[in-house]
């Protein structure tokens, strides 16, 4: 059993004599008693409590939907966008767009670490936060003077607070920052895929793994993680010939197949022809209506892992019932212990994945990641 | 590996010389190539294929939402409701309300069994179908003459077809039909709960199980199944004092706690005080916004199983990430092999659950089941 999660612990060896909560309840100013993400306003005071970490922020990466809304609202007037972002952060104590409900993440350097912090961070380390800005206390000190308001990338000076329970990842020195951030953005998918595959392997039955949307960011890392985990066979499903060619060329999957994931019969046939049905099907395409296809392509007593934010809970649950499919339906949790380091290792050790990834970074985005 | 699911198999020893699909693709008339549930029109011809079963239908149970829509539309005019239901079945070959998208289920007697059917049914057996009427070929022979159009219960004469892969359950002779049907309606919850609990037990760590919405139909059976599966402790969470008293009185849970499942902090505290955090949290209340509470009440590396159709995929996936909660998020599949018989056995062997269940049946409904 782990320690309780909502427990209010008294400050320990810290100078701060205020009771703190590992999930940041003590930083919630209004309404009192809700989680930081649900709060209207957070306390972004620089002084840290015994289990907190303060980060000197060098850049915010605004959520794409949030930036688009702000930019559209102001007709692309960068100055006005900058002023509104500043006002949001000043009034809410966090960069939480009230219209889109989304935030983003940040890059910075660890400035101070409370004595009871268990995040494994040390002052001077360069990190990215992997929890949303919507729940991260933030204060800006430079009025965003270095930002033109015309890009999601916001250079800045200020500080942010990480709670006792938070997620931050060291930025590796051997990879370009952009590449590392792109990997971290989808790092839940390879971590969970690997974990599910490893369970099958531990039971002596290496699984057939099908990844739907296999040429995308989360999809390519999930494929690589499945192979690394000991999958008996990996099948990459892609929707268009260009992706078929690209995925085939890099050799990341044992089999590549072309199918529309919204067509259950066609997709199941494609997986079957590629050596299926799949013991594990991983859904990484952000297109609505893929639930039935994923279920139909999966073997009896198999597992479907949905990473797509377009997944409908009802369509999946009722779809499985309608198909009399005795399969485990998992929602892709964006967090798993060590997920960022694991994903970076997968990228480092899988040139094919890195190749796909870098091509994606310079080309269009086909991410299947949640807004942060 | 099981047999393929979308495979089109030629008829075997049957007289029908038509290729059939275990999921009924051969019964789809339009549009061709979609799943029966997605089809506008099915072929309800009485002649069965080699792996099909024909049922003589004695009663339809219309989905509540479907009946309400029809009744509202016709201002409660039973004759008009009956005429529209007849027309839907005639034109679509199934009772699939085009407005609500829902169907219901049926009760009947097995009339004919194809030689290759693997449903385990024999002529003369009284059964209920547990797949939706929205995908079940149906023909009515008596013009619904015995129905007044004023209730979801539709006595009738006609036939329905079950595919090679379908779900039907024998109606027990030792339980009232109404009680058996109510149990079958939520039988996915106890089956899956038991399966998840048993996995923990098999690993030598009997789990603490919290059930949110524990006094309802699916909740009470999930509680009973958790105890049957070897849970170390069961915690029943209910939202109102009346349910607290009722659940406490029957002794179905080791601990009962009162908490609003939409308040993460309050709910996690309640579970904690009752002996949590929970290794397994089962969500059985059909109220939106319970995802964060369930996640927060769950121990590190624990499991949350969502049976509520009000579950938001995004709220669950992003909520776990925001809380840095390394937990497994499962969607409650309405089907698991043997789920109906298992649920009935749970009811028979747990007088406390039966007591709650019967009280529910005569009182208000608080079901956490999907529309069929």
Interface residues (C-beta under 8 A of the other chain):
Chain A: X1 X2 X4 X5 X6 X7 X23 X25 X33 X34 X35 X37 X38 X130 X131 X132 X134 X135 X165 X166 X167 X188 X208 X263 X264 X265 X266 X268 X269 X272 X276 X277 X279 X292 X296 X297 X299 X300 X301 X306 X309 X311 X312 X313 X314 X316 X317 X318 X320 X321 X322 X323 X324 X325 X326 X327 X328 X329 X330 X331 X332 X333 X334 X335 X336 X337 X370 X371
Chain B: X1 X2 X4 X5 X6 X7 X23 X25 X33 X34 X35 X37 X38 X130 X131 X132 X134 X135 X165 X166 X167 X188 X208 X263 X264 X265 X266 X268 X269 X272 X276 X277 X279 X292 X296 X297 X299 X300 X301 X306 X309 X311 X312 X313 X314 X316 X317 X318 X319 X320 X321 X322 X323 X324 X325 X326 X327 X328 X329 X330 X331 X332 X333 X334 X335 X336 X337 X370 X371
